[in-house]
Amino acid sequence: MPKSQYQMPNQCQMSQIQKRMEKDFDSWNGKKKQLDGTRRNLFFKEGEIWWCSMGLNIGEEVYGKGEYFRRPVVVLKKLSHNSCIVMPTTTKKREGSWYHHLHIRSKDRFVMMNQIRFISANRLWVRESALSQGDFQTLKKSVALLLGLSQSGHPAEAGISG
């Protein structure tokens, strides 16, 4: 449309645009309370992809979609039967050192390594699939490179003391 034909939105249209852009933190808070009260015995493993209630977050933090604010995540490290470290995925093509490409079930996925986070297993919903051992090892190497950690994984070699 040529510039001369463009019309600024009126006050009513602006109000509708603002409402769509506002985040419904109250709805997420209600869902989070439900999750906190739920106790399930899940059996999850490192290298699996799970649907996870990521929530509604702020700034550049990735968030889930839909009623329960979910998105697929890769379980990077199982810490206990109740907690793990995950990285969310997206199907939108991403390039750069923050992203790791996967091809799973004839679908391209991009792991958002820059969004790595600790979660309670209560956020996990359903297992979608699992990475092959080779794909998981390659992903872990990409994470180590992004975070500036030793490829061997030994804390002393990475300069980490306990």
C-alpha positions, -999 to 999 in steps of 0.1 A, spaced: 0 0 0 15 34 -10 23 57 19 -5 82 9 -31 54 15 -19 44 49 -42 54 78 -32 55 114 -53 33 137 -80 50 155 -83 50 193 -105 19 194 -81 0 171 -51 11 192 -68 -2 224 -74 -36 207 -38 -38 196 -25 -30 231 -48 -57 246 -34 -83 222 2 -72 231 -5 -73 269 6 -105 286 -19 -124 308 3 -129 338 -27 -135 360 -38 -165 339 -3 -179 341 -1 -174 378 -33 -194 382 -19 -223 361 14 -221 380 -5 -226 413 -22 -257 398 12 -271 387 26 -265 421 -2 -284 438 2 -314 414 24 -343 422 31 -368 395 57 -396 394 72 -389 360 100 -410 346 121 -387 324 156 -390 310 183 -368 297 180 -363 259 142 -366 258 119 -340 245 89 -331 267 61 -307 264 67 -283 293 47 -255 309 73 -228 305 49 -200 316 46 -165 306 79 -147 311 94 -113 307 117 -96 282 136 -120 260 128 -150 281 110 -176 260 75 -185 270 50 -213 263 19 -210 242 -17 -220 246 -39 -224 277 -11 -241 297 18 -220 283 36 -251 269 64 -257 245 87 -286 238 120 -287 257 151 -310 257 160 -324 290 197 -316 292 204 -328 328 183 -348 352 192 -335 387 166 -356 407 133 -373 402 117 -339 407 140 -315 389 161 -310 357 178 -285 334 160 -280 301 163 -260 269 132 -250 250 129 -257 213 112 -238 184 103 -248 148 111 -213 136 144 -214 117 172 -199 139 209 -195 131 238 -186 152 258 -199 182 228 -197 205 209 -223 185 214 -260 178 195 -276 148 178 -310 152 158 -330 127 133 -351 146 104 -371 131 108 -353 97 106 -320 114 133 -293 119 137 -280 154 160 -255 169 172 -258 205 174 -224 221 205 -230 241 206 -194 254 173 -201 272 187 -230 294 169 -232 327 163 -252 358 127 -265 363 106 -286 386 94 -318 370 59 -306 378 62 -284 347 67 -315 324 35 -327 307 40 -354 281 70 -370 265 72 -363 228 103 -381 216 140 -387 224 172 -377 207 196 -404 194 227 -408 216 248 -392 188 224 -362 185 224 -357 223 262 -358 225 265 -332 197 239 -310 215 259 -312 248 291 -302 230 273 -272 215 261 -262 250 296 -266 264 310 -244 236 283 -217 241 289 -217 279 327 -218 276 329 -251 294 354 -280 290 344 -306 264 354 -333 289 327 -322 313 350 -325 343 345 -295 366 382 -291 375 391 -288 338 364 -262 333 378 -241 361 348 -249 384 355 -257 420 330 -272 444 
